[in-house]
Amino acid sequence: MAKALFARLINGPARAVAHELSAGALFRRRPPFGPVEYAEIIDVAVDPVGIRHVRFRLVFGYRDKAVEAGERTLAVAAFTSRFGERIERPARAGGAADRPETGPQG
């Protein structure tokens, strides 16, 4: 009972955007200072306590380059509060989806 209540408290605020959290989805954060942060979701999973976590690839976008910062994991609530802006992949000339120029590379 306590596990379920704890999981609901932790995951509760993020339920509205939970359907958007799927492998391959891209999110962006524009902090007031520093580089733009891009997160490409690798996986969404539930831990043994019942808390949902997002595993993602983090990339810092500077004006002239992108720097991959590796894989990170955050609880869904923490991820959605940090990366509130979902972005779509721009279309390639041939119609296939591609990553943003300064976004995640891999």
Secondary structure, 3 states (H helix, E strand, C coil): CHHHHHHHHHHHHHHHHHHHCCCCCEEEECCCCCCEEEEEEEEEEECCCCCEEEEEEEEEECCCCEEEEEEEEEEHHHHHHHCCEEECCCECCCCCECCCCCCCCC
